[in-house]
């Protein structure tokens, strides 16, 4: 049975590459098959046993708040935190610290669609400190390259590896299970070369320590 009951969903971005689609809607609220992307995520997590959802909002937050309200009509309890400064995924995760408390939680970007059955697997951890979802890809240069051992434990994670650098056929798919220990590592983050605090740097530090991080 799933043991994780909380989820944090990052839904603050506009999605500038979507152009006119996000003039009035934040990217996570773009409809796909008759529902906003964010609704697909919330309902998939709900069906995997998630009871409480924290939505990190920003651009056109009113659209998200008006649609989800307290979460009751979607079968969850919904609350909100506003991302004021856009300084990277590493810092925005910390907005969930008081919400998650001492509990494990799922974390997802608000624009990722996947088979809902995957949430069930992520919400049913063993003794690992974190689970990182991965997707097989021939080209990981635009995302995080996830390096695994024979038991599919994460041993390294490199964001947007450049030509000639070590790479991996496994691509960071952007949905995670974390225990509260992740906050120890996000608190230590320094800005990356592109001027942002990267969540992937915190996960890498977690995996290179004595904590087990599993790829899924």
C-alpha positions, -999 to +999 in steps of 0.1 A: +000+000+000+012+035-007+026+052+024+032+087+011+002+110+016+015+144+007+026+160-026+042+193-037+035+204-073+055+232-089+030+253-108+044+288-108+058+290-143+043+308-173+058+286-200+072+314-222+080+289-251+042+282-253+037+318-266+000+328-269-012+296-251+001+311-218-010+347-223-040+340-200-031+307-185-001+294-166+014+265-184+002+238-160-034+249-167-032+243-205-060+217-213-050+182-225-079+159-234-104+182-218-086+188-185-058+211-174-025+193-171-025+201-134-058+184-129-044+152-145-015+153-121-037+159-090-062+132-098-034+107-106-018+114-073-051+112-055-057+078-070-023+067-056-033+076-021-022+113-019-045+132+005-028+166+008-014+187-021+006+219-019+005+239-051+034+263-056+019+292-076+032+323-093+022+335-128-016+339-130-020+321-096-056+333-095-064+308-123-050+279-103-066+290-070-100+296-086-100+262-103-088+240-074-101+259-044-096+238-013-093+207-034-125+191-021-141+185-055-110+167-066-108+145-035-078+161-019-069+189+005-053+217-014-031+245-001-009+271-017+025+289-015+035+317-038+070+316-055+081+353-054+116+349-067+123+328-098+158+316-088+157+279-096+141+246-086+164+241-057+150+270-037+114+266-047+113+231-031+120+248+003+086+265+001+071+231+009+091+226+041+064+235+067+038+217+047+057+184+045+071+185+080+085+152+090+066+133+062+078+119+029+063+135-001+060+134-038+072+163-059+063+170-095+066+198-120+032+210-129+036+204-166+045+167-167+020+141-178+027+104-172+008+072-167-010+076-134+001+041-123+036+055-118+025+076-089+015+044-071+051+031-074+066+064-063+043+067-033+053+032-021+090+036-011+112+012+008+142+023+028+155+048+002+158+085+010+146+095-024+133+081-057+140+098-090+118+089-120+137+084-152+129+079-188+151+061-214+163+086-240+189+087-268+196+124-260+198+137-225+217+169-233+187+191-225+179+177-191+194+157-163+215+126-171+209+100-144+237+075-138+227+042-121+244+011-108+234-025-114+206-023-088+192+009-104+204+030-075+213+066-086+251+071-083+254+105-101+232+131-118+245+157-142+223+186-155+225+192-193+258+174-200+278+190-227+293+172-257+323+151-246+312+148-210+301+114-195+264+107-203+237+081-196+207+067-215+185+077-185+168+111-184+155+127-153+117+126-158+109+153-131+087+134-106+102+124-073+097+110-038+116+127-011+120+123+026+126+155+047+164+150+045+163+166+010+160+200+028+194+196+044+209+196+009+187+223-007+198+246+021+234+241+012+230+249-025+251+275-043+241+290-077+249+270-107+268+284-137+235+295-152+227+315-120+201+293-105+198+270-075+194+235-090+173+208-074+194+182-093+226+195-074+208+187-041+198+152-053+234+146-065+248+156-031+222+133-014+232+104-036+270+109-032+266+108+006+255+079+026+218+081+016+203+057-009+186+073-039+168+049-062+159+055-099+125+044-111 
